[in-house]
Structure formats: C-alpha cells, structure tokens
Amino acid sequence: MPVDSIATNDFKANPFGFLANNLLLGPILPALQHNKSEHLALEDESPNGRTATVGGHPAGLYRVVKAGASAAYFRAYIADYEEGSTTFTTLGTNMNALFCFTVNMNGCTFGMGSQAMANGTLVVSHGNAKNAGPHKNIPSILGDDGPLTAAMQISKQYQRAKDGHVTGRVFAPEHYRADAQNSTTFLYRSQNELWRLFCMVYTLPGFGRYVSPGVQRAPTRAIA
C-alpha cells in the first residue's frame, strides 16, 4: 500500500497529538539498516478491514514503514529484533532523527542504557528469549537452554541486557502484558533533549480490531 503523506506529515509535526486519535503499529520484519537512521513514513491499515479504538473512541490505524520514494517522511532509528536473541542498537548523534521504533512487542524486553547529555548517544536492546538463542552483535555467554517459562524468559532478557552493557532501565512484560496486551514501543526526543521511552499498548479482542487506552510514558525498572 502507498505511504499516507498527510498522516506522515501530521505525525511528524505533532506526534502526540496524532497519537491521541490514531493507533500506531511498529514496523514489520525484516528490520532496516542496523545502527543507522532511516527515512520512515506511515501507511494506512484501515483498507485491510482493520479498525482501531483509542481512549474509547474510534481512531485511525497506521503502521510505520520505509518511506521509499515518498516526499513525506521522518527520520528514525530501528531497534533491531531477532527471535531467540537479544539485539543491540546504537542511537547516534543525528539530531534530525527524533524517533526510534522497534517491532511490536508481545513478550519481549526493551532495554535503555545511560545516555550522554552532550550528544544523545544511547544503546538500546530488544530481548527475546523464546528459544534462548545466542546474542546478536555481541559474544554470547548464555547457551541454548531449551524451552523457557515466562519468568525464565524475563530473567534471561534482563541478563542479556546487562551482558550488553545496557545498564539503565528496562520495559518488560510485567509492564504491558496484562490481559495479553501488545505494545508499540518507541523512543522520542525533542531537539537537544534526551531520549524518552513511550508505549502504546493494545489488545486484539476480535479479528482486525485493535483497542488501546492511548500512548503513555513507558513504565520501567532499573537493571539490577
């Protein structure tokens, strides 16, 4: 489907105003360039027969996609993902990239390291311990342990964030998986400000129906 230029420009100009009336889904794999900012845009999902509700009222439904040749775009990083692994992405000093998105989360853990005020550089991690595979981009010290319980998955995802020197905070299933909720998870920074983590949790109560209370600052816990 083509990029929705109006929605893309509206989101770029006022992201949280846009999200008050629209539900946003993260990008679909394969992930884009690792550790590089991309030209991204929004695609309207409603022609696919899907509907959305945000804060109790009908809303639009959009997905983050690669902008391609579209003249409407915003710059953003993609925090990479790989099933059974923990991936690490460095958000660099490009102050024109005000967003970082990752794929929709339904049991993964997202970690944030400490960030430098001077240039905004930040290391983030997306941990998935479903199949306990090796790390991606850093040496593994944890082998394949076979099937994991939910508690074991979360513990391993925490440990992998620590192994990758992500020593700040994590947004984990305990924060968003109640009632089988999913999360569109993203970071945003205003010009010359630090990255802040947000989530838009949602449920799928029926085929093609997406229901969210709205966007909020993502609750996190310190990595002990």
C-alpha positions as CSV (number, residue, x, y, z in Angstrom):
1,M,0.0,0.0,0.0
2,P,1.2,3.5,-0.6
3,V,2.5,5.9,2.0
4,D,-0.1,8.2,3.5
5,S,1.6,11.5,3.1
6,I,-1.0,13.5,5.1
7,A,-0.7,11.2,8.1
8,T,3.1,11.1,7.9
9,N,3.3,14.9,7.9
10,D,0.8,15.2,10.7
11,F,2.7,12.7,12.8
12,K,6.0,14.4,12.2
13,A,4.6,17.8,13.1
14,N,2.7,16.8,16.3
15,P,3.4,13.1,17.2
16,F,1.4,13.0,20.4
17,G,-1.5,15.0,19.0
18,F,-1.6,12.5,16.2
19,L,-1.5,9.5,18.6
20,A,-4.4,10.9,20.6
21,N,-6.6,10.0,17.6
22,N,-4.7,7.2,15.9
23,L,-3.2,3.8,16.9
24,L,0.2,3.2,15.5
25,L,1.8,-0.2,14.8
26,G,5.5,-0.8,14.7
27,P,7.4,-1.9,11.6
28,I,7.3,-5.4,10.2
29,L,10.4,-7.5,9.8
30,P,12.8,-7.7,8.1
31,A,14.4,-4.8,10.1
32,L,16.0,-2.0,8.3
33,Q,19.6,-0.7,8.5
34,H,21.3,-1.6,11.8
35,N,22.5,1.4,13.8
36,K,21.5,3.9,11.1
37,S,18.6,6.3,10.9
38,E,16.1,5.7,8.2
39,H,13.5,7.7,6.2
40,L,10.2,6.2,7.5
41,A,6.6,7.0,6.9
42,L,3.1,5.9,7.9
43,E,0.8,3.5,6.0
44,D,-3.0,3.4,6.5
45,E,-4.1,-0.1,7.7
46,S,-7.8,0.5,7.5
47,P,-8.2,-0.6,3.9
48,N,-7.3,-4.0,5.1
49,G,-10.5,-4.3,7.0
50,R,-9.0,-3.4,10.4
51,T,-10.4,-0.9,12.9
52,A,-9.0,0.8,15.9
53,T,-10.2,2.4,19.1
54,V,-8.1,4.8,21.2
55,G,-9.2,6.0,24.6
56,G,-12.7,4.7,24.0
57,H,-13.3,6.4,20.7
58,P,-12.9,5.3,17.0
59,A,-9.4,6.0,15.7
60,G,-7.3,5.6,12.6
61,L,-4.9,2.7,12.3
62,Y,-1.4,3.2,10.8
63,R,1.9,1.3,10.6
64,V,5.5,2.5,10.4
65,V,7.0,1.6,7.0
66,K,10.0,2.6,5.0
67,A,9.3,5.8,3.1
68,G,10.8,4.7,-0.2
69,A,10.4,7.4,-2.8
70,S,7.8,9.3,-0.8
71,A,8.4,13.0,-0.3
72,A,6.7,12.7,3.1
73,Y,8.9,11.1,5.7
74,F,10.5,11.4,9.1
75,R,13.9,10.2,10.2
76,A,14.0,7.5,12.8
77,Y,16.2,4.6,14.1
78,I,15.0,1.0,14.1
79,A,16.0,-1.0,17.1
80,D,16.6,-4.4,15.6
81,Y,15.0,-7.7,16.6
82,E,15.8,-11.4,16.2
83,E,13.7,-14.2,17.6
84,G,15.5,-16.1,20.3
85,S,18.2,-13.4,20.6
86,T,19.0,-10.0,22.2
87,T,20.0,-7.3,19.7
88,F,21.7,-4.0,20.5
89,T,21.3,-0.8,18.5
90,T,23.2,2.5,19.0
91,L,21.2,5.6,18.5
92,G,23.7,8.1,17.3
93,T,24.2,11.9,17.2
94,N,21.9,12.7,14.3
95,M,19.6,15.3,15.8
96,N,17.3,15.1,12.9
97,A,16.3,11.6,13.9
98,L,13.8,12.2,16.7
99,F,12.4,8.7,16.9
100,C,13.4,5.1,17.4
101,F,10.9,2.3,16.7
102,T,11.1,-1.4,17.2
103,V,8.8,-4.2,16.1
104,N,5.6,-4.7,18.0
105,M,6.3,-6.4,21.4
106,N,4.3,-9.3,22.8
107,G,6.6,-10.7,25.5
108,C,10.0,-9.1,24.7
109,T,12.0,-6.8,26.9
110,F,13.3,-3.4,25.7
111,G,16.4,-2.0,27.5
112,M,17.8,1.5,27.6
113,G,21.4,2.3,28.7
114,S,22.7,5.5,30.2
115,Q,22.8,8.3,27.7
116,A,25.2,11.2,27.3
117,M,23.6,14.7,27.6
118,A,26.2,16.1,25.2
119,N,25.3,14.2,22.1
120,G,22.3,12.0,22.8
121,T,24.1,8.7,22.0
122,L,22.2,5.8,23.5
123,V,22.5,2.0,23.4
124,V,19.2,0.1,23.4
125,S,18.4,-3.6,23.4
126,H,15.4,-5.7,22.3
127,G,15.5,-9.0,24.1
128,N,13.6,-12.1,23.0
129,A,14.3,-15.3,24.9
130,K,11.7,-17.5,23.4
131,N,14.2,-20.0,22.1
132,A,17.2,-18.9,24.1
133,G,19.4,-18.4,21.1
134,P,22.8,-16.6,21.1
135,H,23.3,-12.8,21.3
136,K,23.5,-10.9,18.1
137,N,26.2,-8.3,17.7
138,I,28.0,-9.2,21.0
139,P,29.5,-12.5,22.2
140,S,27.1,-14.9,23.9
141,I,27.7,-16.2,27.4
142,L,24.3,-17.9,27.5
143,G,23.7,-21.1,25.5
144,D,20.5,-22.6,24.3
145,D,18.7,-23.8,27.3
146,G,15.6,-25.2,25.6
147,P,12.0,-24.2,26.4
148,L,11.7,-21.4,28.9
149,T,8.8,-20.4,31.3
150,A,7.6,-16.8,31.1
151,A,9.5,-16.0,34.3
152,M,12.7,-17.6,32.9
153,Q,12.3,-15.6,29.7
154,I,12.1,-12.3,31.5
155,S,15.1,-13.2,33.7
156,K,17.2,-14.1,30.7
157,Q,16.2,-11.0,28.8
158,Y,17.3,-8.9,31.8
159,Q,20.6,-10.7,32.0
160,R,21.3,-10.3,28.3
161,A,20.7,-6.5,28.6
162,K,23.3,-6.4,31.4
163,D,25.7,-8.5,29.4
164,G,25.5,-6.0,26.6
165,H,26.3,-3.1,29.0
166,V,22.8,-1.8,28.8
167,T,22.9,-0.6,32.5
168,G,19.9,1.7,32.6
169,R,16.3,0.6,32.7
170,V,14.1,-2.0,31.0
171,F,10.5,-2.1,29.8
172,A,9.5,-5.7,30.4
173,P,6.4,-7.9,30.0
174,E,5.5,-7.2,33.6
175,H,4.7,-3.6,32.5
176,Y,2.5,-4.3,29.5
177,R,1.4,-8.0,29.1
178,A,-1.6,-7.9,31.4
179,D,-4.7,-9.1,29.5
180,A,-2.5,-10.3,26.7
181,Q,-1.6,-6.8,25.7
182,N,0.9,-5.9,22.9
183,S,3.0,-2.8,22.8
184,T,4.1,-0.4,20.1
185,T,7.3,0.8,21.8
186,F,9.2,3.8,20.7
187,L,11.7,6.5,21.8
188,Y,11.3,10.2,21.1
189,R,13.4,13.2,21.8
190,S,12.8,16.9,21.1
191,Q,15.7,18.8,19.7
192,N,18.6,18.9,22.1
193,E,16.8,16.7,24.7
194,L,17.4,13.2,25.9
195,W,15.6,10.2,24.6
196,R,12.3,9.3,26.4
197,L,10.6,5.9,26.1
198,F,6.9,5.6,25.2
199,C,4.4,2.8,24.7
200,M,1.0,2.3,23.1
201,V,-0.3,-0.9,24.5
202,Y,-3.2,-2.5,22.8
203,T,-5.4,-5.7,22.7
204,L,-6.9,-7.6,19.8
205,P,-10.4,-8.5,21.2
206,G,-11.6,-9.6,17.7
207,F,-10.2,-10.2,14.3
208,G,-9.0,-6.9,12.9
209,R,-9.9,-4.9,16.0
210,Y,-7.2,-3.0,17.9
211,V,-8.1,-1.4,21.2
212,S,-5.7,0.9,23.1
213,P,-6.1,3.3,26.1
214,G,-3.6,5.6,24.4
215,V,0.0,6.5,24.3
216,Q,1.9,6.9,27.6
217,R,5.4,7.1,29.1
218,A,6.6,3.5,29.3
219,P,7.0,2.3,32.9
220,T,10.4,0.8,33.5
221,R,12.6,-0.8,36.2
222,A,16.3,-0.5,36.9
223,I,18.5,-3.2,35.7
224,A,19.9,-4.6,38.9
